Amino acid sequence: MASHPASEQLSADVRCAEQADAAGAHGDAVNHLIAGTRKKDVEATTRLGKRLLVGDRAPCLPNDGAGLLKEASAAGGAEAACLLATLYAVGTSPKHDLAAALESLIVAAERGWLPAREQLEVLAAASPDADRVGGAQRWRELGVRIDLGAWGTPPPSVDLSASPLVRSYPQFVSQSVCRWLVGRARPRLTRALVYEALKREVTVGSSRTNTAASFNLLETDLVFVLAQLRMAACLGTTIRHFEAISVLHYGPGEEITNHYDFIDPDVPNYEQELAQRGERVVTFLIYLNDDYGAGETAFPRLDVSHKGRRGEGLFFVNALADGKPDTRMLHAGRQPSPGEKWIVSQFVRNRPVL
């Protein structure tokens, strides 16, 4: 089973990069990885590609990062092939699509990369083998069972409110996908923050006591991206309008009180964000569990209070037809009691952010 190489198996360049990072000398670490990349070291090339892709202790050079991951995958890198599956699905290159994404994921699984194997099992709704050992044919067979076209097709829906629009998709994702998203989020949870426009800082606020996990382009995976593509199909847009996806967790007594998701143009210091990134016109939720009491998503001005079922999707429109904020869309995430609540939250802008 392939995984990250053990320390004793790492090249001298990669070990030096780790030591430099530990000392806070991140520029030196990047230089060591560059040296390893020039020597065709797959692990060094993968690590450098990941850093450049999202600007992790390095310049943010996503095209260069993606190119390095392609180079590492072509040289046999398993992790790089898995990461490329996400990039291909997002559409970072016009030469690649979902079919290329699935093929890259299968290749990563064939090379023994556990996260790739797990994603194939989830997407094919397969029961994982006890020892997770399977030949190349197993992973290709799972890949054949995955209906990529279904992810670009909106499932049946029902409107909870016609104006403003609140629309539910009772069977949006499978239970296996729900379990996967919760599992990915659980170890990453941190206290959810609130942006204070007047102070221009993100801070802990009494209005929001839950925890959350966000996923950037490097941290997400094909399961997340396929869920986003289904959201985009429901909205008639592309995922280039999507912010980074988040998973929200509410424990007993945790909540987010009445609030708006739109960016208020009348609040000082928000003008620049609106000019650069546009308005949050839609919020899309996926309910990942339903084994809790209360905990509804409440819209007090619409007289709508909805407790979603596991696997259900729901979106609501935050803007009027002219693009201005719709103040009827005041809403809250109520406290679960008893139990805990898990929800995917996806903000959608009226202009591309990717």
Order of alpha helices (4+ residues) and beta strands (2+ residues): alpha-alpha-alpha-alpha-alpha-alpha-alpha-alpha-beta-beta-alpha-beta-beta-beta-beta-alpha-beta-beta-alpha-beta-beta-beta-beta-beta-beta
